[in-house]
Amino acid sequence: MSDILTRLATRADKTSLLHLIDAHADFENMARSTDDARERLMRHGFGEHRRFSAVLAALDGEDVGYAMTYEGYASFLGRPTLYLEDIFVYDSARGKGFGGTMFRFLAEEAVDRGCARMEWMVVDWNDNAIGFYERRGAVQLSEWHSYRLEEEQLKALVAVA
């Protein structure tokens, strides 16, 4: 097998990145991004005020996986946290080291940025992903609960003020 190449995505990677995001949505049984969402994604990832970074993993010039991260901040530690929003590899490329290569790339990025930690969420039905993370030393946080406000709840909360 050839070497796995991992690199930061650029605007020139738009088509490849969007195909990977579509495949990820299909895997998660989620709706694919709208055209408006795709336009925002490009602006937020590659515009003047970047909100996230994307990493691509390729073999022989073909992108087969991506990860998306952004920085948060750990106030009690006074240091940043690298948050992993997405990591995905095409089904045909799984089990060949792409996920591990991207994960190591991200861990190195977190260390280089002086991050105190790296965090992410995983759906409870994805046993393969859970095993992947635990084999790399990740610990599931049992004392924290995830909460979310969707756009409609956000607007309702703002309207109450």
N, C-alpha and C positions, 0 to 999 in steps of 0.2 A: 504494500500500500504506500502511496505517496504521502508526503508530509501534509498535515492539516495546517492551513494558514488561517490565522485569526487576525482581524484588523478592525479598526474603527470604521464604521460606515460613513459615507459622504453622500451628498445630494445625488451624485452620479450613480449611487446604488439604489435609487428609488424603486425601480421595477423589481429588482431582486428582493429588496426588503419587504415591499408590499405583497409579493407572492408568498413569502414566508409568513407574514402576518395573517394572510388569508388562510393558509394551511393550518396555522395555529388555531384560528377561530373555528375552522372545520373540526379539528381534533377535540376542541373543548365544547363542541356543539353550540357555538355562539354565532350570532349574526356577524357577517363580514362588515368591514368598515364602509361607510358611505363615501361618496366622492368628496363631500365637505370635510369629513373626518380625515381622509387621506391628505387633503390640502393642508389642514391644520397640522397634521403629523409632520409633513415636510417642513412647514414653517417653524414649528416648535423644535424640531430636531436639528435643523440645518440653517435656520435663519439667524438674525442678529442677536436675539435673546433666546439662546438654547435652553430648553427645559429638560432634555434628556440626552443620553448618548446611546448609540446602538453599535453593537459589535456583530460582525459577520464571521462565520467559519466556512472555509471553502476547501475543496479538494479538486486538484487539476482544473482550477479556474471556475468551478461551479459552486455557488453559494448553497450550502445545505442546512445552515442553522443560523440563528440570531439570538442575541440577548439585548435587552433594553434596561438601562439603569438611570437613576437620578440620585442626587445627593439630598439627604436629610441632615438633621443636626441633633446630636445627643447633648441636651443642655446641661445635664448633671456632669457629663464627662468633658464638656467643652471641646468636643471633636465631632467631625462629620461622620455620618453613617452612609454607606453605599447601599442603596435600596435596589434590589433586583426585581423589576416589574415583570419581565418575561424572559424565559429561556426556552427555546424550541429547536428541535432538529427534525428534518423530514424523516418520516417513518423508514424510508429506504436506507437512510444513513445511520439509524440508531444502532447502538452497540459497537460502533467503530471508533469511539474516542472523541467524537466532536463535542458532546456535552461537557465531558471532563476537561477538554482543552479550553473551551470557552469559560468554564467555571474557574479554572486556574488563572486564566487571563484576567478575569474580573477580580479574583482575590489579589492578584498582583497590583491591579489598578487601585484597589482599596488600600493596600499597604502604601503604595506610592503617594496616594492622596492624604495619608495620615489618618485614615478612617479608624475609628475605634471598633467598628463592627460592620458586617454586611448582613442584611436582613431581606426576607422575602416571604411570600405566602405560597402554599401549595394546596390545591383542592384535595379533599379527603379521599376521593376515589382513585387518585393517581398513585397507586402503590409503587409503580416503577420509579416515579420521581421521588417519592418519599425515601425509598431505598437508596437511590442515587445520592441524595443529600446526606443521609445518615452514614453511608459508607465514607463520606468525606468529613465526618466529624460534626456535622450539624446537629443541633439539639432542638427538639420541638419545645416551644414555650407553652407550658400548661397554665401559667399564671396570668396570661394575657388573653383577651378576647378581641377579635376583630369586629369593628363596627363600620357602618357606611351610611352616608346620606347620599341618595341619588339626586339628580338635578331638581326634580319636582319637590323633594323634601327641603333642599337648600332654599329654593324660591319661597316655599311656604314659611320657613324659618325667618327669612329676611323680611317677608311681608308682615310678620307679627310685630316686628320692631316699629 
